[in-house]
């Protein structure tokens, strides 16, 4: 398989601190990062090939603190191909592939949405591609004119997850009711994950009542995220996942700096404190939940 590692997306940089935080104390019981975008180079010299962390460096840093593997998520054709390549090349990576809801209207405008979804279908057949994602709906960045393409893309991705009998990772921004209605109308895949869950306790009850998993990211540590903490409190333990969404949503106290899988322990410890449970017990549950959704990293 061709290595498409030359495909790199850069985050916009301002005056913020773009150095990686120090590593947290390692977890005694290993967990997994359920959603990251490691194709996005970050760091003080992003784009130069010298400042950002390589995939191997990301995985080694993660392993050193008890993060045994990463689910690498795609959002367009290029990043999905990179995700599939990373999973095929690294035993600590599994892949999710999809056209992001914010990308769907752009493909549709070019008359390429069906072609793009066909590429995702082809990638989804690879053995270490274990999810369709991230797909869903986003009413924050896409205007009314782009919504038909988002809905068409979302339903096509749902069909692909069912066709390949793999999980689905949902991107849901300002679209809770529409996402839930779509899943109810067309039928959710057996293993449906709300990536970076952004709803409240009531939505958590509805989603988990239908068998969905909720994946919590570093923003659960933010002061203004009480809705996420309330949602965590009512989520059955066997439906909780943890992720970074790296390089985004870096947990407090490192908010604003680049995120990476090795920072998962910060979020996990915060979640354990919120739930008032033993950290090792929570880690064991999180690991079991990840494997139930995506299968073994060893296969």
KAFENNOR-V134981 format. One record per pair of residues at least 12 apart in sequence whose C-alpha atoms are under 10 Angstrom apart, sorted by the first residue. I is the first residue (numbers start at 1). GAP is how many residues later the second one is. Records with the same first field share a line. If there is no record, write none. Layout:
I = GAP ; GAP
//
This chain:
1 = 83 ; 84 ; 87 ; 88
2 = 79 ; 80 ; 83
3 = 78 ; 79 ; 82 ; 83 ; 86
4 = 35 ; 74 ; 75 ; 77 ; 78 ; 79 ; 81 ; 82
5 = 34 ; 49 ; 50 ; 73 ; 74 ; 76 ; 77 ; 78 ; 80 ; 81
6 = 33 ; 43 ; 76
7 = 32 ; 33 ; 34 ; 71 ; 72 ; 74 ; 75
8 = 30 ; 31 ; 32 ; 33 ; 34 ; 38 ; 39 ; 41 ; 70 ; 71 ; 74
9 = 28 ; 29 ; 30 ; 31 ; 32 ; 33 ; 37 ; 38 ; 70
10 = 29 ; 30 ; 31 ; 32 ; 33 ; 36 ; 37
11 = 29 ; 30 ; 31 ; 32 ; 35 ; 36 ; 236 ; 237 ; 247
12 = 30 ; 34
13 = 29 ; 30 ; 31 ; 33
16 = 240 ; 241 ; 242
17 = 26 ; 27 ; 237 ; 238 ; 239 ; 240 ; 241
18 = 24 ; 25 ; 26 ; 27 ; 28 ; 33 ; 34 ; 238 ; 239 ; 240 ; 241
19 = 23 ; 24 ; 25 ; 26 ; 32 ; 33 ; 238 ; 239 ; 240
20 = 22 ; 23 ; 24 ; 32 ; 33 ; 234 ; 237 ; 238 ; 239 ; 240 ; 243
21 = 229 ; 232 ; 233 ; 234 ; 236 ; 237 ; 238 ; 239 ; 241 ; 242
22 = 232 ; 240 ; 241
23 = 38 ; 39 ; 41 ; 42 ; 239 ; 240 ; 241 ; 242 ; 243
24 = 40 ; 41 ; 238 ; 239 ; 240 ; 241 ; 242
25 = 39 ; 40 ; 41 ; 237 ; 238 ; 240 ; 241
26 = 36 ; 37 ; 38 ; 39 ; 40 ; 41 ; 236 ; 237 ; 238 ; 239 ; 240
27 = 36 ; 37 ; 38 ; 39 ; 40 ; 237 ; 238 ; 239 ; 241 ; 242 ; 252 ; 253 ; 256
28 = 37 ; 38 ; 251 ; 252 ; 255 ; 256
29 = 36 ; 37 ; 38 ; 39 ; 250 ; 251 ; 252 ; 253 ; 254 ; 255 ; 256 ; 257 ; 258
30 = 32 ; 33 ; 35 ; 36 ; 37 ; 38 ; 39 ; 235 ; 250 ; 253 ; 254 ; 256 ; 257
31 = 31 ; 32 ; 34 ; 35 ; 36 ; 37 ; 38 ; 39 ; 210 ; 211 ; 212 ; 233 ; 234 ; 237 ; 249 ; 251 ; 252 ; 253 ; 254 ; 255 ; 256 ; 257 ; 258 ; 259 ; 260
32 = 30 ; 31 ; 34 ; 35 ; 36 ; 37 ; 38 ; 39 ; 60 ; 61 ; 209 ; 210 ; 211 ; 212 ; 229 ; 230 ; 232 ; 233 ; 251 ; 254 ; 255 ; 256 ; 257 ; 258 ; 259
33 = 29 ; 34 ; 35 ; 36 ; 37 ; 38 ; 39 ; 60 ; 182 ; 184 ; 208 ; 209 ; 210 ; 211 ; 212 ; 213 ; 227 ; 228 ; 229 ; 230 ; 231 ; 232 ; 253 ; 254 ; 257
34 = 35 ; 36 ; 37 ; 38 ; 39 ; 60 ; 61 ; 62 ; 135 ; 159 ; 161 ; 162 ; 181 ; 182 ; 183 ; 207 ; 208 ; 209 ; 210 ; 211 ; 227 ; 230 ; 252 ; 253 ; 256 ; 259 ; 260
35 = 35 ; 36 ; 37 ; 38 ; 39 ; 59 ; 60 ; 61 ; 98 ; 99 ; 134 ; 160 ; 161 ; 180 ; 181 ; 182 ; 206 ; 207 ; 208 ; 209 ; 210 ; 211 ; 226
36 = 34 ; 35 ; 36 ; 37 ; 38 ; 47 ; 59 ; 60 ; 207 ; 208 ; 209 ; 210 ; 211 ; 212 ; 223 ; 224 ; 225
37 = 33 ; 34 ; 35 ; 36 ; 37 ; 38 ; 42 ; 46 ; 207 ; 208 ; 209 ; 210 ; 211 ; 222 ; 223 ; 224
38 = 15 ; 16 ; 17 ; 20 ; 21 ; 32 ; 33 ; 34 ; 35 ; 36 ; 41 ; 44 ; 45 ; 48 ; 207 ; 208 ; 209 ; 221 ; 222 ; 223
39 = 15 ; 16 ; 33 ; 34 ; 35 ; 39 ; 40 ; 41 ; 43 ; 44 ; 47 ; 207 ; 208
40 = 12 ; 13 ; 39 ; 206 ; 207
41 = 12 ; 13 ; 14 ; 206 ; 217
42 = 12 ; 204 ; 205 ; 215 ; 216 ; 217 ; 218
43 = 204 ; 214 ; 215 ; 216
44 = 214
52 = 206
53 = 207
55 = 31 ; 35 ; 38
56 = 34 ; 36
58 = 12 ; 202 ; 203 ; 204
59 = 31 ; 33 ; 34 ; 201 ; 202 ; 203
60 = 32 ; 201 ; 202
61 = 199 ; 200 ; 201 ; 202
62 = 30 ; 198 ; 199 ; 200 ; 201 ; 202 ; 203
63 = 29 ; 198 ; 199
64 = 198
65 = 196 ; 197 ; 198 ; 199 ; 200
66 = 196 ; 198 ; 199 ; 217
67 = 25 ; 194 ; 195 ; 196 ; 197 ; 198 ; 220
68 = 23 ; 24 ; 25 ; 193 ; 194 ; 219 ; 229
69 = 21 ; 22 ; 23 ; 24 ; 25 ; 192 ; 228
70 = 17 ; 21 ; 22 ; 23 ; 24 ; 25 ; 173 ; 174 ; 191 ; 227
71 = 12 ; 15 ; 16 ; 21 ; 22 ; 23 ; 24 ; 25 ; 58 ; 59 ; 60 ; 172 ; 174 ; 190 ; 219 ; 223 ; 226
72 = 12 ; 14 ; 15 ; 21 ; 22 ; 23 ; 24 ; 25 ; 57 ; 58 ; 59 ; 61 ; 173 ; 174
73 = 21 ; 22 ; 23 ; 24 ; 25 ; 27 ; 56 ; 58 ; 59 ; 60 ; 61 ; 96 ; 172
74 = 21 ; 22 ; 23 ; 24 ; 25 ; 26 ; 46 ; 57 ; 58 ; 59 ; 60 ; 61
75 = 21 ; 22 ; 23 ; 24 ; 25 ; 26 ; 27 ; 28 ; 29 ; 57 ; 58 ; 59 ; 60
76 = 21 ; 22 ; 23 ; 24 ; 25 ; 26 ; 27 ; 28 ; 31 ; 40 ; 41 ; 43 ; 44 ; 57 ; 58
77 = 20 ; 21 ; 22 ; 23 ; 26 ; 38 ; 39 ; 40 ; 41 ; 42 ; 43 ; 46
78 = 19 ; 21
79 = 17 ; 18 ; 19 ; 20
80 = 15 ; 16 ; 17 ; 18 ; 19 ; 39 ; 40 ; 43 ; 44 ; 49 ; 52 ; 53 ; 54
81 = 14 ; 15 ; 16 ; 17 ; 38 ; 39 ; 42
82 = 13 ; 15
83 = 12 ; 13 ; 14 ; 40 ; 45 ; 46
84 = 12 ; 13 ; 39 ; 40 ; 42 ; 43 ; 44 ; 45 ; 46
85 = 38 ; 41 ; 43 ; 44
86 = 42 ; 43
87 = 39 ; 40 ; 41 ; 42 ; 43 ; 210
88 = 38 ; 39 ; 40 ; 41
89 = 39
90 = 38 ; 207
91 = 37 ; 206 ; 207 ; 208
92 = 204 ; 205 ; 206
93 = 35 ; 36 ; 204 ; 205
94 = 33 ; 34 ; 35 ; 36 ; 37 ; 200 ; 201 ; 202 ; 203 ; 204
95 = 28 ; 29 ; 31 ; 32 ; 33 ; 34 ; 35 ; 36 ; 37 ; 38 ; 199
96 = 24 ; 27 ; 28 ; 32 ; 33 ; 34 ; 35 ; 36 ; 37 ; 38 ; 39 ; 70 ; 71 ; 72 ; 73 ; 198
97 = 20 ; 22 ; 23 ; 24 ; 26 ; 27 ; 32 ; 33 ; 34 ; 35 ; 36 ; 37 ; 38 ; 60 ; 71 ; 72
98 = 18 ; 19 ; 21 ; 22 ; 23 ; 25 ; 26 ; 33 ; 34 ; 35 ; 36 ; 37 ; 38 ; 55 ; 56 ; 59 ; 62 ; 70 ; 71
99 = 14 ; 17 ; 18 ; 20 ; 21 ; 33 ; 34 ; 35 ; 36 ; 37 ; 51 ; 54 ; 55 ; 58
100 = 33 ; 34 ; 35 ; 36 ; 37 ; 38 ; 50 ; 53 ; 54 ; 70 ; 71
101 = 32 ; 33 ; 34 ; 35 ; 36 ; 37 ; 38 ; 40 ; 41 ; 45 ; 46 ; 48 ; 49 ; 50 ; 51 ; 52 ; 53 ; 69 ; 70 ; 71 ; 72
102 = 33 ; 34 ; 35 ; 36 ; 37 ; 38 ; 39 ; 40 ; 41 ; 44 ; 45 ; 47 ; 48 ; 69
103 = 32 ; 39 ; 43 ; 46 ; 47 ; 50
104 = 12 ; 13 ; 31 ; 33 ; 38 ; 42 ; 43 ; 44 ; 45 ; 46 ; 47 ; 48 ; 49 ; 50
105 = 37 ; 38 ; 40 ; 41 ; 42 ; 43 ; 44 ; 45 ; 46 ; 47 ; 48
106 = 40 ; 43
107 = 42
108 = 38 ; 40 ; 41 ; 42 ; 44 ; 45
109 = 37 ; 40
113 = 36 ; 39 ; 40
114 = 38 ; 39 ; 42
116 = 37
117 = 36 ; 39 ; 40 ; 43
118 = 38 ; 42
120 = 12 ; 13 ; 37 ; 40
121 = 35 ; 36 ; 38 ; 39 ; 40 ; 42 ; 43
122 = 38
124 = 36 ; 37 ; 39 ; 40 ; 41 ; 42
125 = 35 ; 38 ; 39 ; 40 ; 41
126 = 38
127 = 172
128 = 166 ; 167 ; 168 ; 169 ; 170 ; 171
129 = 35 ; 37 ; 38 ; 165
130 = 31 ; 34 ; 35 ; 36 ; 37 ; 38 ; 163 ; 164 ; 165 ; 166 ; 167
131 = 29 ; 30 ; 33 ; 34 ; 35 ; 36 ; 37 ; 38 ; 60 ; 61 ; 62 ; 162 ; 163
132 = 25 ; 26 ; 27 ; 28 ; 29 ; 30 ; 32 ; 33 ; 34 ; 35 ; 36 ; 37 ; 38 ; 60
133 = 21 ; 24 ; 25 ; 28 ; 34 ; 35 ; 36 ; 37 ; 38 ; 60 ; 62
134 = 20 ; 23 ; 34 ; 35 ; 36 ; 37 ; 38 ; 59 ; 60 ; 61
135 = 15 ; 16 ; 18 ; 19 ; 20 ; 21 ; 22 ; 23 ; 33 ; 34 ; 35 ; 36 ; 37 ; 59 ; 60
136 = 14 ; 15 ; 16 ; 17 ; 18 ; 19 ; 21 ; 22 ; 32 ; 33 ; 34 ; 35 ; 36 ; 37 ; 39 ; 42 ; 43 ; 46 ; 47 ; 58 ; 59
137 = 12 ; 13 ; 14 ; 16 ; 17 ; 33 ; 34 ; 35 ; 36 ; 37 ; 38 ; 39 ; 41 ; 42 ; 45
138 = 12 ; 13 ; 33 ; 34 ; 35 ; 36 ; 37 ; 38 ; 40 ; 41
139 = 33 ; 34 ; 35 ; 36 ; 37 ; 39
140 = 32 ; 33 ; 34 ; 35
141 = 32 ; 33
151 = 27 ; 28 ; 31
154 = 16 ; 17 ; 25 ; 28 ; 29
155 = 27 ; 28 ; 31 ; 32 ; 33
157 = 12
158 = 12 ; 24 ; 25 ; 28 ; 29 ; 30 ; 31 ; 34
159 = 27 ; 28 ; 29 ; 30
160 = 29
161 = 27 ; 28 ; 29 ; 30 ; 31
162 = 25 ; 26 ; 27 ; 28 ; 29
163 = 26
165 = 24 ; 25 ; 26
166 = 23 ; 24 ; 25 ; 26 ; 127 ; 128 ; 129
167 = 21 ; 22 ; 23 ; 24 ; 25 ; 26 ; 125 ; 126 ; 127 ; 128
168 = 20 ; 21 ; 22 ; 23 ; 24 ; 25 ; 26 ; 27 ; 44 ; 125 ; 126
169 = 22 ; 23 ; 24 ; 25 ; 26 ; 27 ; 44 ; 45 ; 46
170 = 22 ; 23 ; 24 ; 25 ; 26 ; 27 ; 44 ; 45
171 = 22 ; 23 ; 24 ; 25 ; 26 ; 27
172 = 22 ; 23 ; 24 ; 25 ; 26 ; 27
173 = 23 ; 24 ; 25 ; 26
174 = 24 ; 25
175 = 23 ; 24
176 = 22 ; 23 ; 24 ; 27
177 = 26
179 = 15
180 = 23 ; 26 ; 27 ; 30
183 = 24 ; 27
184 = 26
188 = 22 ; 23 ; 24
189 = 22 ; 23
190 = 20 ; 21 ; 22 ; 103
191 = 20 ; 21 ; 22 ; 101 ; 102 ; 103
192 = 15 ; 16 ; 18 ; 19 ; 20 ; 21 ; 22 ; 101
193 = 14 ; 15 ; 18 ; 19 ; 20 ; 21 ; 22 ; 46 ; 47 ; 48 ; 100
194 = 13 ; 14 ; 18 ; 19 ; 20 ; 21 ; 22 ; 47
195 = 18 ; 19 ; 20 ; 21 ; 22 ; 46 ; 47 ; 48 ; 49 ; 50
196 = 18 ; 19 ; 20 ; 21 ; 22 ; 23 ; 24 ; 32 ; 45 ; 46 ; 47 ; 48 ; 49 ; 53
197 = 16 ; 17 ; 18 ; 19 ; 20 ; 22 ; 23 ; 31 ; 34 ; 35 ; 44 ; 45
198 = 16 ; 17 ; 18 ; 19 ; 21 ; 22 ; 27 ; 29 ; 30 ; 33
199 = 15 ; 26 ; 28 ; 29 ; 31 ; 32
200 = 25 ; 26 ; 27 ; 28 ; 29 ; 30 ; 31 ; 32 ; 34
201 = 25 ; 26 ; 27 ; 28 ; 29 ; 30 ; 31 ; 32 ; 33 ; 34
202 = 25 ; 28 ; 29 ; 32
203 = 28
204 = 24 ; 26 ; 27 ; 28 ; 29 ; 30 ; 31 ; 32
205 = 26 ; 29 ; 30 ; 31
207 = 28 ; 32
208 = 26 ; 27 ; 28 ; 30 ; 31 ; 32
209 = 26 ; 27
211 = 28
212 = 27 ; 28
213 = 22 ; 23 ; 24 ; 25 ; 26 ; 27 ; 28 ; 76 ; 77 ; 80
214 = 17 ; 18 ; 21 ; 22 ; 24 ; 25 ; 26 ; 27 ; 28
215 = 17 ; 24 ; 25 ; 26 ; 27 ; 28 ; 29 ; 71 ; 75
216 = 12 ; 13 ; 15 ; 16 ; 24 ; 25 ; 26 ; 27 ; 28 ; 29 ; 51 ; 52 ; 55
217 = 24 ; 25 ; 26 ; 27 ; 28 ; 29 ; 31 ; 32 ; 33 ; 34 ; 47 ; 50 ; 51
218 = 24 ; 25 ; 26 ; 27 ; 28 ; 30 ; 31 ; 32 ; 33 ; 34 ; 36 ; 37 ; 41 ; 45 ; 46 ; 48 ; 49 ; 50 ; 52 ; 53
219 = 25 ; 26 ; 29 ; 30 ; 31 ; 32 ; 33 ; 36 ; 48
220 = 12 ; 29 ; 31 ; 32 ; 47 ; 50 ; 51
221 = 28 ; 29 ; 30 ; 31 ; 32 ; 34 ; 45 ; 46 ; 49 ; 50 ; 53
222 = 27 ; 28 ; 29 ; 30 ; 31 ; 33
223 = 29
229 = 42 ; 45 ; 46
230 = 44
232 = 39 ; 42 ; 43
233 = 38 ; 41 ; 42 ; 43
234 = 41
237 = 38 ; 45 ; 48 ; 49 ; 52
238 = 47 ; 48 ; 50 ; 51 ; 52 ; 54
239 = 46 ; 47 ; 50 ; 51 ; 53 ; 54
240 = 42 ; 45 ; 46 ; 47 ; 49 ; 50
241 = 27 ; 42 ; 44 ; 45 ; 46 ; 47 ; 48 ; 49 ; 52
242 = 22 ; 23 ; 25 ; 26 ; 29 ; 41 ; 44 ; 45 ; 47 ; 48
243 = 17 ; 18 ; 20 ; 21 ; 24 ; 25
244 = 15 ; 16 ; 17 ; 18 ; 19 ; 20 ; 23
245 = 14 ; 15 ; 16
246 = 12 ; 13 ; 14 ; 15 ; 16 ; 17 ; 18
247 = 12 ; 13 ; 14
248 = 12
250 = 13 ; 14 ; 16 ; 17
251 = 12 ; 13 ; 14 ; 15 ; 16 ; 19
252 = 14 ; 15 ; 18
253 = 13
254 = 12
265 = 14 ; 18
268 = 12 ; 14 ; 15 ; 18
269 = 13 ; 14
//
